Amino acid sequence: MPTATYLERRGEIETYFDRTAADTWARLTSDAPVGRIRATVRAGRDGMRATLLGWLPADLRGRRVLDAGCGTGQLAVEAARRGAEVVAIDLSPTLIGLAHERLPRDLGSGSIELKVGDMLDPALGRFDHVVAMDSLVHYDAADVVRVVAGLADRTRASILFTFAPRTPALAVMHAVGRLLPRGHRAPAIEPVAESDLDRRLRAEPALAGWRAARTLRVACGFYTSQALEVVRG
């Protein structure tokens, strides 16, 4: 069951990306020119998306993939072009609207179903692979593990997700962000110590039979995020 802290943060994220940041996010996830700082974020996200796609099978025909927190659908499109049946879900109706507008007509043998809602909704069904790129960076370590455990119950092979690693540089950017006027703030990023996350994942009963596999940090200017692959077996 989602915790009170998860539900509270989910509401903040939905409001921010559906209202305050909708235009910014539309521009960031397009080819439109952006400033120097946002250019580093775009490059970092491009690198992270390539990393996660590289951890999925090259041939996804016959596989069902959940893009959890899909934003405007960039990762979902690439997975579908490999033949996957993708369910792409996001809390923001605005971002899902943009994903609909940008959806290519030709996805080859793959498909994308775009949905507004919560990644933990059991009605989404079962999946072979789950990818949650930068959708858990606003949650603390305990909630991250609960989300991964909830997804594992409906996943056959692997869960790929990212978290905000606890580093001195990220701590400074986090503190600076808190100085901005409240109306301009994104929901706070929650830096997570890798060792603490690993300990919590190992101790979670719902993740018995799962293990951490590959991990990689992507740092590019104002973008820092760490990918972790959790696999069954």
N, C-alpha and C positions, 0 to 999 in steps of 0.2 A: 504494500500500500504506500502511495506517496506520502511523505512526511509533511508537517506544517511548513518547515523551512523550504522544502522543494516547491510546495504550492505557492508560497509567498514569492519566491524568486521567479517562478514560472510566470506569475502575473506581471512582475516588473519587466521581464524580458519581452513578453507579448506587447506591453504598452510601448516600450522603447522602440522596438523594431517595426511596430505597426504604425507609429505616429511620429515620434521625434526623429528617428533615423532613417525613415523610409527613403527619402530622396538621396541621402548620402549613400545608403546601401545600394540603391539602384545604380548610382554612378560608379561606385567602387567595384561592382561586379560586372561592369561593362567595359568597353574599350575607350570610353570617354577620358579626356585628359583629367588628371587629378594633381593635387599639390605634392610636394616632395615627401611629406610624412605619409600621406595616404598611398603614395606610390610604393613605399616600402611595405605597407600592410598588404597591398594588392600582390606584390611579388612574393611576400611570405605565404600568403594564402594559396597562390598558384603552386608554390613549392610543396606545401603541405598536401594539397589536393593530389598532386602528382605522386607523392609518397604513398598515400592511402590507396590510390588506384593501382599503384605498383604492387601492393600487398594483396590485391584481389587476383583471382585467376584471370589469365588473358582471355580465356574463352568462358563466358558466363551464360551460355545458352542452357536453358533448363534450370537456371538458378534464380531464386527469389532474393532480392536485395532490399533492405530498408535503408533509405537515406534519412537519418534521424536528425532533424533540424536542417532541412535542405536549402533554406534560403531561396535564391533565385534559380536553383536547379542545375548548377554547372556540373557537379559531380554525378548527379543522376543521369544527365545526358550521356556522359562518357561511359557509365556502366551499362546503360541501355544499348549503346552502340556496340558493346561487346556481346550483346544478346540477352542481357538480364531482363527479368520482369521486375521493375523497380517500383516500390512504393515510396514516394517522396513526401515527407510530412514536415510541416512547420507550424509554429504557434501563430505566425503573422499572416492574416488574410491578404495584406498588401504584398508581401513577398511572394506568396503563392500566386497572386494575380500576375506579378511580374514574370514568374516562372511559366505560367500559361502563355503569356505574350511572347516569350522568347523560345518556347518549345519548338525545336526543329520538326519539320514535317516528316523527314526521313530518318528513322531510327534503326533501319535495317530490321533484324529479327527481334529486336528488343522492344520494350514498352515502358511507359512511365505513367503511373497513376498519382496525380498530385492531390494532396489532402491537407486541410487545415485541422490541426489537433495536436494531441500529446503523443510523443513517441512511445509512451508506456501503455497506450490503449490496447488491451488484449484483442479487441475486434480487428486489429490489423492482421492478425494471423501469425503464421510461422514463417521463418526466413532461413536461408542458407548462410547469408552474411548480413551483418549490420555495420553501417558506417555512421559515426557521429562526429563530424568534423567541427570543432570549436563550438559545439552546442552544450558542452558540459563545463566550459571554463568559468561559468558564473556560479557554480555550485561548490560547496565545501567537500572535503574528501569523503565524509560519511555519505553524503547524498550521491556523489559520483559512484561509489561502490553499490549503493542501493539501486541506482538506475541500471548499472551494468548487470547486476544480479537479476533484475526484472527482465531485461532484454535476453539474458542467457536462457531463461526458461522457455523462450520461443525461438531460439537460434540453434541451427544444426552444426555449423562449422566454425565461424569466427566473428568476433566483434572488434572493430577498429574504432578507437576513440582518441580524442585529444584532451589534454588538460594543460593548465597554466603552471609550468614548473616554478618552484620557489627559487628565484635567483635575486641577487642584489639589484640588478638593473630593473627587473620587473617590479620589485618592491618600490623603487623610486617612482616609476611611471604610475603605479597604483596609487601612491600617496599624492602625486601631482593631480591625478584625475579627481581625487576627492576634494581638491581645492576649487574645482570648477563650479559655477552656479548649478544648483540642483537640477534645474530644468534642462541643462545641457549634458548631464552626466549619463553615460551608459550604465547599466547595472554593473556593479563592481565585479571585476575579475577576482576570483578566489585562488591565490597562489597555493599550490599543493606540493608538499615535499614528496619526491619520488619514493623515498624509502617508506614513508608513512602510507602512501597509496599501495605500495606493494604488500606491506604487512596486512593492511585491511582486506585487500583482495584475497590473500592467502587464508585469512581467518573467516571469510564469509562462507557459511554453510551452503548457501544456494549456488556457490561457484565451485563446489567439490566436483572434480572431474574436468575442470578448466585450468589452464596455465597461461602465464604471461609468456609471450614469444618475442617478437621484434619490438624495438623501441627506437625512436629517432627524434631529436630536437631540431626544429627549424627556427632559426633566429635571423631576422632581416629587418634592420632598423627598428621600427616601432612594433614589429610583430615578433612575438615569441610564443611558441606553442610546442608541446611534446606529444608525439603520437605513440600509442601503445596498442599492440595487437594481443588479444586474448583468444586462445584457441581451445577447442574441446579436445580432450584426450591427453 
